[in-house]
Amino acid sequence: MRRNPQRLAWTVLLVSLFTCLVLAVAGPWAVSSFVNDSVDAAIMTLDVQQGTVLVSREGVAGPIGVTTSLNNLAEASSIRATDENGQALLTIRSPRDNAILQTVSIYGNTDLDIREARAPRFQQSTRPYQIDLKVNRGRVSTTVANGNGRPIETTLITLQATTNLQEGSYSFDVNNDEMQVTVREGSANVSAQGSMQTLNTQQRTVVKLNSRPSGVLSPESNIVTNGNFRLSLDDWEVSGELQNTNELSGTVTIDTVGGQRSAVFDRTGAFHAKTSIRQNINRDVRGFGSLRLHFVVRVLEQDVPVCGQLGSECPLMMQLDYKDEKGMPASFYQGFYAKTDPNGVNPDFIVGAGSKHRRIVSNVAYTYDSADLMETLQPQQIIAISFYASGHSYRSSIAEIELLGKQQ
């Protein structure tokens, strides 16, 4: 049969036109899709601050014990703080610019799984950062950063509920029967049994197993004002001391450190100096059933080993002034340092006061949560709280200051 050359020509022309159109549309779409959807694993580091933490990794036989730091954690890793007094910090960073996306303080007797931690590969992508964690039991505090213009979608899963977190600071307490989440700052959506509860700053909720969220509950009362420094240094008195008046005093400035708004103590010198912030509280606490102190501290630079010859020159010290059960003035101290003394001379406590200081990892956030002060100090009245840096040269920061009281 003779072929029709005109029909063949039109067929070739139409097929070519169709192919050209497909390539013109599909090619850029494929490239755009690749750029938008490609992701890289986030950078994750674990810093052990107290005790030993067990880490299990996919494809590695058996857990390993970590007492210092572990870099290059991957998805599907599990972290277990088996020591009752143990504490570790998980830091999740962007692989592109190393910016902190989220930090998680992991306390003793806590099991945490890293399900997913990913970041868009290309700046042009519209995808958010995606972080999914699971707490099987225990207690964690977490801070979600702002992402520098890119949303960070963080999900924290427990046996009882799924919680989606926005930029802010949160704490979780989890056991087999219930989960409690407290929003220190930010916003969270807690979902369980087909019901969702939105929590905002200074709100909390409890979710029992196989139950819906219990609604918005009031958190413990924070008797410290402006402990998150959103109002700069309002409500705080700043002061300094100099051994040599020819040297410059230290400074206290408000800055974002590790994604948290913080008060930063900074000083360079050859002689002793002290830089302080103090807030007068003058609050009768005899009606409180419990009273707990919470804050986040970082030691960034330090020259005097430990806390000096008398244990009083810490790069960051907390001082709580109160009246005891007999109405007598008293003070509770807690110091923090990063630099050890190679000669083993400087004590790790204040001589004459007996408060043992805590060694923390330099440039790493340490979350401090006290025992119940109503039991350990038995105060009638809280007079004031102070934070100060002391030594020759130092740089440290404090954030999230809370003195949380619960009425009987």
C-alpha positions in Angstrom: 0.0 0.0 0.0 1.3 3.5 -1.0 1.9 5.7 2.0 0.4 9.2 2.1 3.5 11.5 2.4 1.4 14.5 3.6 -0.2 12.5 6.4 3.2 11.2 7.5 4.6 14.7 7.5 1.7 16.0 9.6 2.1 13.1 12.0 5.8 13.8 12.4 5.1 17.5 12.9 2.4 17.0 15.5 4.4 14.4 17.4 7.4 16.7 17.4 5.2 19.6 18.6 3.7 17.5 21.3 7.1 16.3 22.4 8.5 19.8 22.4 5.5 21.0 24.6 6.0 18.2 27.0 9.7 18.9 27.3 9.0 22.6 27.7 6.6 22.0 30.5 8.0 18.8 32.1 11.6 19.8 32.1 11.3 23.0 34.2 8.6 21.3 36.4 11.0 18.4 37.1 13.8 20.8 37.9 11.5 22.9 40.1 10.2 19.9 41.8 13.7 18.6 42.5 14.8 21.9 43.9 11.7 22.3 46.0 11.5 18.8 47.4 15.2 17.8 47.9 16.1 17.6 51.5 19.3 16.9 53.5 19.6 15.4 57.0 19.9 18.0 59.8 23.2 18.2 61.8 22.6 16.7 65.3 24.9 16.7 68.3 24.5 15.3 71.7 26.3 16.8 74.7 26.2 14.9 77.9 26.2 17.3 80.9 25.8 14.8 83.7 26.0 11.0 84.0 26.1 8.6 81.1 23.6 8.4 78.2 23.0 5.4 76.0 22.7 6.0 72.3 21.3 3.3 69.9 21.8 3.9 66.1 20.3 2.2 63.2 22.5 -0.5 61.7 24.8 -0.5 64.8 24.7 -3.4 67.1 24.0 -2.5 70.7 23.9 0.9 72.4 27.0 2.9 73.2 27.6 4.9 76.4 28.3 8.6 76.0 29.8 10.7 78.8 31.0 13.7 76.8 29.8 14.5 73.3 28.6 12.6 70.2 28.5 14.2 66.8 26.8 13.3 63.5 23.7 11.7 65.1 21.4 10.3 62.5 17.6 9.8 62.1 16.3 6.6 63.8 18.7 7.1 66.7 17.4 6.5 70.2 18.7 8.3 73.3 18.3 6.9 76.8 19.3 8.8 79.9 19.3 5.9 82.4 20.9 7.8 85.3 18.4 9.4 87.6 20.5 12.6 87.8 21.7 12.4 84.2 21.2 15.3 81.7 22.1 15.8 78.1 21.4 18.4 75.4 20.4 17.4 71.8 21.1 20.3 69.4 19.7 20.2 65.8 21.2 22.5 63.2 20.6 23.5 59.6 23.1 21.7 57.3 23.4 24.8 55.1 24.3 27.5 57.6 24.7 25.6 60.9 22.0 27.7 62.5 20.3 26.2 65.5 16.8 24.9 64.7 15.9 23.2 68.0 17.5 22.2 71.3 16.2 19.5 73.6 17.3 19.1 77.2 17.0 15.4 78.2 16.7 14.6 81.9 17.3 11.4 83.9 15.2 8.3 83.2 14.1 9.6 79.8 13.8 7.7 76.5 13.8 9.8 73.3 13.7 8.7 69.6 14.7 10.8 66.7 12.2 9.9 64.0 13.0 12.6 61.4 15.2 15.8 61.2 15.5 17.2 57.7 16.2 20.5 56.0 15.5 21.7 52.4 18.7 21.3 50.3 18.2 24.5 48.3 17.5 28.1 49.5 14.8 28.4 46.8 12.7 25.6 48.3 9.4 26.5 49.9 9.5 23.5 52.2 9.8 24.0 56.0 12.4 22.3 58.3 10.9 19.1 59.5 11.7 17.6 62.9 9.8 14.7 64.5 10.7 13.4 67.9 9.2 10.7 70.2 9.4 10.7 74.0 8.6 7.3 75.3 9.0 8.3 79.0 10.7 10.9 81.1 11.1 14.6 81.0 12.4 17.0 78.3 12.5 20.7 77.8 12.8 22.0 74.2 13.3 25.3 72.5 12.3 25.8 68.8 14.1 28.6 67.0 12.6 30.9 64.4 14.2 29.4 61.3 15.5 32.7 59.9 12.4 33.1 57.8 11.8 29.4 57.0 9.1 27.7 59.1 10.3 24.9 61.5 7.6 22.2 61.8 8.3 20.3 65.0 6.2 17.3 66.1 6.7 15.6 69.5 4.9 12.3 69.9 4.1 10.5 73.1 2.0 7.4 73.8 -0.9 9.7 74.7 -0.8 12.5 72.1 0.9 14.3 69.2 2.0 17.9 69.8 2.9 20.3 67.0 5.2 23.1 68.2 5.8 26.6 66.9 8.7 28.9 67.8 9.0 29.0 71.6 10.0 27.1 74.7 8.2 24.0 76.1 8.5 21.2 78.7 7.0 17.7 78.6 6.6 15.1 81.4 5.7 11.7 80.2 4.9 8.4 81.9 2.8 5.3 81.0 -0.4 6.9 82.2 -0.3 10.5 81.2 1.6 13.3 79.4 1.8 16.9 80.6 3.0 19.7 78.3 3.6 23.3 79.5 4.1 26.2 77.1 6.6 28.6 78.6 6.6 30.7 75.5 5.0 30.1 72.0 2.1 28.0 70.8 1.4 24.3 70.7 -1.4 22.2 69.2 -2.0 19.0 71.3 -4.0 16.3 69.5 -5.4 13.1 71.0 -8.4 10.9 70.4 -9.7 13.1 67.6 -9.6 16.2 69.7 -7.1 19.1 69.5 -6.2 21.6 72.2 -4.3 24.8 71.4 -2.0 26.1 74.1 -0.4 29.6 74.3 2.3 31.2 76.5 2.0 30.2 80.2 -0.6 27.5 79.6 -0.5 23.7 80.0 -2.6 20.6 79.6 -2.6 17.0 80.6 -3.5 14.1 78.4 -4.2 10.7 80.0 -3.9 7.5 78.0 -6.7 6.9 75.6 -8.3 10.3 76.5 -8.6 13.7 75.0 -6.6 16.8 76.2 -7.9 18.0 79.6 -8.3 21.6 78.4 -6.3 24.7 79.2 -4.8 24.6 82.7 -3.0 27.3 84.5 0.7 26.7 84.9 2.6 27.2 88.2 2.9 30.8 89.1 6.2 32.4 88.1 7.1 35.0 90.8 10.0 36.3 88.7 9.1 39.2 86.4 10.6 39.5 82.9 12.7 36.4 83.2 12.7 35.9 79.5 14.1 39.5 78.9 11.4 40.4 76.4 11.4 43.8 78.1 15.1 44.1 77.9 16.5 44.7 81.4 13.4 46.3 82.8 12.7 44.9 86.3 16.4 44.1 86.8 19.0 46.1 88.6 22.4 46.1 87.0 25.6 46.6 89.0 29.3 46.0 89.0 32.4 45.8 91.2 36.0 46.4 90.3 39.2 45.5 92.1 41.2 47.8 90.0 39.2 51.0 89.2 41.5 51.7 86.2 40.0 48.8 84.4 36.6 48.8 82.6 33.5 47.3 84.3 31.7 44.4 82.8 28.5 44.8 80.8 25.1 43.2 80.6 23.4 43.2 77.3 20.3 41.5 75.8 21.1 39.2 72.9 19.8 36.1 71.2 22.1 33.2 72.2 21.3 29.7 70.9 17.9 30.9 69.7 17.0 32.2 73.2 16.7 35.8 74.3 19.3 36.1 77.0 21.2 38.4 79.3 24.8 38.3 78.4 27.6 39.1 80.9 30.8 40.2 79.2 34.1 41.5 80.6 37.8 41.5 79.8 40.5 42.4 82.4 43.5 41.4 84.4 42.0 42.0 87.9 38.9 40.7 89.7 35.5 42.1 88.7 31.9 41.2 89.2 28.9 42.0 87.0 25.4 41.4 88.4 21.6 41.6 87.7 19.2 41.5 90.6 15.4 41.5 91.0 13.7 42.3 94.3 10.8 39.9 94.8 9.7 40.3 98.5 7.1 37.5 98.2 5.6 35.5 101.1 5.6 31.9 100.0 4.3 30.2 103.1 1.1 29.3 101.2 3.0 27.4 98.5 3.0 23.7 98.3 6.1 23.7 96.1 8.6 26.1 94.7 11.1 25.3 91.9 13.8 27.3 90.2 14.3 27.0 86.4 16.8 28.7 84.1 19.1 28.1 81.1 22.8 29.0 81.5 25.7 29.1 79.1 29.4 29.7 79.9 31.0 31.1 76.7 34.4 32.2 77.9 36.2 31.9 81.2 39.8 32.5 82.4 39.8 31.8 86.1 39.8 27.9 86.6 36.7 26.5 88.3 35.4 29.4 90.4 38.6 30.9 91.9 40.5 30.2 95.1 37.5 30.7 97.3 34.9 29.2 94.9 33.3 32.6 94.5 34.5 33.7 91.1 32.2 31.7 88.8 31.5 32.8 85.3 27.9 32.5 86.2 26.4 32.3 89.7 22.8 32.3 90.9 22.1 33.8 94.4 18.6 33.4 96.0 18.1 35.6 99.1 15.3 34.5 101.4 14.1 34.3 105.0 14.2 30.8 106.5 11.5 29.0 108.6 12.7 31.1 111.6 12.5 34.3 109.7 16.2 34.7 109.5 18.0 36.0 106.4 19.7 33.3 104.3 21.1 32.8 100.8 21.2 29.8 98.4 23.9 29.8 95.8 24.4 27.8 92.6 27.5 28.3 90.5 28.4 27.1 87.0 31.8 26.8 85.4 33.4 25.2 82.3 37.2 25.5 82.9 38.8 23.0 85.2 41.8 23.6 87.5 44.8 21.4 86.2 46.4 21.8 89.6 43.3 20.7 91.5 43.6 23.6 93.9 40.5 25.8 93.3 37.4 24.3 95.1 34.1 23.5 93.4 32.1 25.1 96.1 31.9 28.5 97.9 34.3 28.3 100.9 32.1 28.8 104.0 28.8 28.3 102.1 29.0 24.7 101.0 27.1 25.0 97.7 28.6 22.7 95.2 29.1 24.2 91.7 28.2 22.5 88.5 30.7 22.0 85.7 29.0 22.4 82.3 30.2 22.2 78.7 31.5 25.4 77.3 29.3 27.1 74.7 26.5 24.6 75.3 23.1 25.4 77.0 22.6 23.9 80.4 19.0 23.8 81.8 18.9 24.0 85.6 15.9 22.7 87.5 16.1 22.8 91.2 14.6 20.4 93.7 11.5 21.6 95.6 12.8 24.6 97.5 9.9 24.4 100.0 11.5 21.2 101.2 15.2 22.0 100.9 15.2 25.6 102.0 11.9 25.9 103.9 11.6 29.6 103.1 9.0 31.9 104.6 9.8 34.7 102.1 11.7 35.1 98.9 13.6 38.4 99.1 15.5 38.6 95.8 17.2 36.7 93.0 20.5 37.6 91.5 22.7 36.3 88.7 26.3 37.5 88.4 29.5 36.7 86.6 32.8 37.0 88.5 36.5 36.6 87.7 39.0 38.5 85.5 37.6 37.9 82.0 34.3 36.1 81.3 31.4 35.8 79.0 28.2 34.0 80.0 24.5 34.2 79.5 21.2 33.4 81.4 17.8 32.8 79.9 14.3 31.5 80.9 14.5 32.5 84.5 11.5 31.1 86.4 10.7 30.7 90.1 7.6 28.5 89.9 5.3 28.3 92.9 2.3 26.1 93.3 -0.4 26.9 95.9 -1.3 24.3 98.4 
